[in-house]
């Protein structure tokens, strides 16, 4: 490798160090990619049974007369967010002006 007018040579020891550093960096990156969040699931019979302060590691499933609705707790906004519903109950999805109607 040449830096400016100087030529630098990577000897066997330097190459081994570089390889180990690259392996370490890749292992850290791959480790981040393969981390999976684990969640607990909690069934409740209605939304009023949800705790006042939920857990970000829990998915809450609320049974309703039209199907189940899933919620997660938002620690930042301190509220529940809907993350899923029984999609069999959806009759119409309006796509704005997508159909030119």
C-alpha positions in Angstrom: 0.0 0.0 0.0 1.3 3.5 -0.8 0.5 6.5 1.4 1.9 9.7 -0.1 5.4 8.8 -1.3 5.9 6.1 1.4 5.2 2.5 0.7 3.7 0.5 3.6 3.8 -3.3 3.7 1.5 -5.4 5.8 3.5 -8.3 7.3 2.0 -11.7 8.3 1.4 -10.5 11.9 -0.3 -7.3 10.7 -2.5 -9.3 8.3 -3.5 -11.7 11.0 -4.5 -8.8 13.2 -6.5 -7.2 10.4 -8.3 -10.5 9.7 -9.2 -10.9 13.4 -10.5 -7.3 13.5 -12.6 -7.9 10.4 -14.0 -11.1 11.9 -14.8 -9.3 15.1 -16.6 -6.5 13.2 -18.6 -9.0 11.1 -19.6 -11.1 14.1 -20.9 -7.9 15.8 -22.9 -6.9 12.7 -24.3 -10.4 12.2 -25.1 -10.6 15.9 -27.2 -7.5 15.6 -29.0 -8.8 12.6 -29.9 -12.1 14.2 -31.2 -10.7 17.5 -34.9 -11.5 17.9 -37.1 -9.8 20.3 -39.1 -12.2 22.5 -42.6 -11.1 23.6 -45.0 -12.4 26.1 -48.7 -12.7 25.0 -51.5 -11.8 27.3 -55.2 -12.5 26.6 -57.8 -10.1 28.0 -61.6 -10.2 27.6 -62.0 -6.5 26.9 -59.9 -3.3 26.5 -60.8 -2.1 30.0 -58.7 -5.0 31.4 -55.5 -3.7 29.9 -53.1 -2.5 32.6 -52.9 1.3 33.0 -49.1 1.0 32.2 -48.3 -1.8 29.9 -45.1 -3.7 29.1 -43.2 -3.1 25.9 -42.3 -6.8 25.9 -46.0 -7.9 25.9 -48.5 -8.3 23.1 -52.0 -7.9 24.4 -54.8 -9.7 22.7 -58.3 -8.3 23.3 -61.2 -10.5 22.4 -64.2 -8.6 21.0 -67.5 -9.5 19.5 -66.0 -8.8 16.0 -62.7 -10.6 16.5 -59.4 -10.3 18.3 -57.4 -7.0 18.3 -53.7 -7.0 19.2 -52.1 -4.1 21.0 -48.5 -3.2 22.1 -47.5 -0.7 24.7 -45.6 2.4 23.6 -43.2 3.4 26.3 -42.5 6.8 24.7 -46.1 8.0 24.3 -47.4 5.9 27.3 -50.3 4.5 25.3 -51.4 1.3 23.6 -51.0 1.0 19.8 -53.1 -1.3 17.7 -50.8 -3.7 15.8 -53.4 -6.2 14.4 -57.0 -7.0 14.0 -59.1 -9.7 12.5 -58.8 -8.9 8.9 -61.8 -11.0 8.0 -63.9 -8.1 9.4 -62.5 -5.6 6.9 -65.2 -4.9 4.2 -63.7 -1.9 2.4 -60.2 -0.5 2.0 -60.3 3.0 0.5 -57.1 3.8 -1.4 -57.7 7.5 -1.9 -57.6 8.3 -5.6 -55.9 5.1 -6.6 -58.9 3.9 -8.6 -59.6 7.3 -10.1 -63.1 7.3 -8.7 
